[in-house]
Amino acid sequence: MALERSDVEKIAHLARLGLNDADIPRTTEALNSILGLIDQMQAVDTTGIEPLAHPLEASQRLRADVVTETNHREAYQSIAPAVEDGLYLVPKVIE
């Protein structure tokens, strides 16, 4: 399926794209090459082929869920201007 200039102008209008007259031939060629690639991919016989979640059949490597950092809350809040019950107090900005 090849697109014509009028097709590209309609697509640009629907997508609210402002294409100059000089850009339309280049855009038409680019869209036609994309559609040609899609046609090539659709022509491949894929019967009997299972879909893959990942091309390498790799699984996610997970690390152990363990605490690696110590709690520094006291040190961080010791330099804060205002703290109450372990929370930072900030000035009210919305009334």
Contact map, one row per residue, 1 for C-alpha under 8 A:
11100000000000000000000000000001001100000000000000000000000000000000000000000000000000000000000
11110000000000000000000000000001001000000000000000000000000000000000000000000000000000000000000
11111011000000000000000000010011000000000000000000000000000000000000000000000000000000000000000
01111111000000000000000000010000000000000000000000000000000000000000000000000000000000000000000
00111111100000000000000110010000000000000000000000000000000000000000000000000000000000000000000
00011111110000000000000000000000000000000000000000000000000000000000000000000000000000000000000
00111111111000000000000000000000000000000000000000000000000000000000000000000000000000000000000
00111111111100000000000100110000000000000000000000000000000000000000000000000000000000000000000
00001111111110000010000100000000000000000000000000000000000000000000000000000000000000000000000
00000111111111000000000000000000000000000000000000000000000000000000000000000000000000000000000
00000011111111100000000000000000000000000000000000000000000000000000000000000000000000000000000
00000001111111111110000000000000000000000000000000000000000000000000000000000000000000000000000
00000000111111111100000000000000000000000000000000000000000000000000000000000000000000000000000
00000000011111111000000000000000000000000000000000000000000000000000000000000000000000000000000
00000000001111111000000000000000000000000000000000000000000000000000000000000000000000000000000
00000000000111111100000000000000000000000000000000000000000000000000000000000000000000000000000
00000000000111111110000000000000000000000000000000000000000000000000000000000000000000000000000
00000000000110011111000000000000000000000000000000000000000000000000000000000000000000000000000
00000000100100001111111100000000000000000000000000000000000000000000000000000000000000000000000
00000000000000000111111100000000000000000000000000000000000000000000000000000000000000000000000
00000000000000000011111110000000000000000000000000000000000000000000000000000000000000000000000
00000000000000000011111111000000000000000000000000000000000000000000000000000000000000000000000
00000000000000000011111111100000000000000000000000000000000000000000000000000000000000000000000
00001001100000000011111111110000000000000000000000000000000000000000000000000000000000000000000
00001000000000000000111111111000000000000000000000000000000000000000000000000000000000000000000
00000000000000000000011111111100000000000000000000000000000000000000000000000000000000000000000
00000001000000000000001111111110000000000000000000000000000000000000000000000000000000000000000
00111001000000000000000111111111000000000000000000000000000000000000000000000000000000000000000
00000000000000000000000011111111100000000000000000000000000000000000000000000000000000000000000
00000000000000000000000001111111110000000000000000000000000000000000000000000000000000000000000
00100000000000000000000000111111111000000000000000000000000000000000000000000000000000000000000
11100000000000000000000000011111111100000000000000000000000000000000000000000000000000000000000
00000000000000000000000000001111111110000000000000000000000000000000000000000000000000000000000
00000000000000000000000000000111111111000000000000000000000000000000000000000000000000000000000
11000000000000000000000000000011111111100000000000000000000000000000000000000000000000000000000
10000000000000000000000000000001111111110000000000000000000000000000000000000000000000000000000
00000000000000000000000000000000111111111000000000000000000000000000000000000000000000000000000
00000000000000000000000000000000011111111100000000000000000000000000000000000000000000000000000
00000000000000000000000000000000001111111110000000000000000000000000000000000000000000000000000
00000000000000000000000000000000000111111111000000000000000000000000000000000000000000000000000
00000000000000000000000000000000000011111111000000000000000000000000000000000000000000000000000
00000000000000000000000000000000000001111111100000000000000000000000000000000000000000000000000
00000000000000000000000000000000000000111111100000000000000000000000000000000000000000000000000
00000000000000000000000000000000000000011111110000000000000000000000000000000000000000000000000
00000000000000000000000000000000000000000111111000000000000000000000000000000000000000000000000
00000000000000000000000000000000000000000001111110000000000000000000000000000000000000000000000
00000000000000000000000000000000000000000000111110000000000000000000000000000000000000000000000
00000000000000000000000000000000000000000000011111000000000000000000000000000000000000000000000
00000000000000000000000000000000000000000000011111100000000000000000000000000000000000000000000
00000000000000000000000000000000000000000000000111110000000000000000000000000000000000000000000
00000000000000000000000000000000000000000000000011111000000000000000000000000000000000000000000
00000000000000000000000000000000000000000000000001111110100000000000000000000000000000000000000
00000000000000000000000000000000000000000000000000111110100000000000000000000000000000000000000
00000000000000000000000000000000000000000000000000011111110000000000000000000000000000000000000
00000000000000000000000000000000000000000000000000011111110000000000000000000000000000000000000
00000000000000000000000000000000000000000000000000000111110000000000000000000000000000000000000
00000000000000000000000000000000000000000000000000011111111000000000000000000000000000000000000
00000000000000000000000000000000000000000000000000000111111100000000000000000000000000000000000
00000000000000000000000000000000000000000000000000000000111110000000000000000000000000000000000
00000000000000000000000000000000000000000000000000000000011111000000000000000000000000000000000
00000000000000000000000000000000000000000000000000000000001111100000000000000000000000000000000
00000000000000000000000000000000000000000000000000000000000111110000000000000000000000000000000
00000000000000000000000000000000000000000000000000000000000011111000000000000000000000000000000
00000000000000000000000000000000000000000000000000000000000001111100000000000000000000000000000
00000000000000000000000000000000000000000000000000000000000000111110000000000000000000000000000
00000000000000000000000000000000000000000000000000000000000000011111000000000000000000000000000
00000000000000000000000000000000000000000000000000000000000000001111110000000000000000000000000
00000000000000000000000000000000000000000000000000000000000000000111110000000000000000000000000
00000000000000000000000000000000000000000000000000000000000000000011111000000000000000000000000
00000000000000000000000000000000000000000000000000000000000000000011111100000000000000000000000
00000000000000000000000000000000000000000000000000000000000000000000111111000000000000000000000
00000000000000000000000000000000000000000000000000000000000000000000011111110000000000000000000
00000000000000000000000000000000000000000000000000000000000000000000001111111000000001000000000
00000000000000000000000000000000000000000000000000000000000000000000001111111100000000000000000
00000000000000000000000000000000000000000000000000000000000000000000000111111110000000000000000
00000000000000000000000000000000000000000000000000000000000000000000000111111111000000000000000
00000000000000000000000000000000000000000000000000000000000000000000000011111111001001010000000
00000000000000000000000000000000000000000000000000000000000000000000000001111111000000000000000
00000000000000000000000000000000000000000000000000000000000000000000000000111111100000000000000
00000000000000000000000000000000000000000000000000000000000000000000000000011111111000010000000
00000000000000000000000000000000000000000000000000000000000000000000000000000011111000001000000
00000000000000000000000000000000000000000000000000000000000000000000000000000001111100011100000
00000000000000000000000000000000000000000000000000000000000000000000000000001001111111111000000
00000000000000000000000000000000000000000000000000000000000000000000000000000000011111111000000
00000000000000000000000000000000000000000000000000000000000000000000000000000000001111100000000
00000000000000000000000000000000000000000000000000000000000000000000000010001000001111110000000
00000000000000000000000000000000000000000000000000000000000000000000000000000000001111111000000
00000000000000000000000000000000000000000000000000000000000000000000000000001001011101111100000
00000000000000000000000000000000000000000000000000000000000000000000000000000000111100111110000
00000000000000000000000000000000000000000000000000000000000000000000000000000000010000011111000
00000000000000000000000000000000000000000000000000000000000000000000000000000000000000001111100
00000000000000000000000000000000000000000000000000000000000000000000000000000000000000000111111
00000000000000000000000000000000000000000000000000000000000000000000000000000000000000000011111
00000000000000000000000000000000000000000000000000000000000000000000000000000000000000000001111
00000000000000000000000000000000000000000000000000000000000000000000000000000000000000000001111
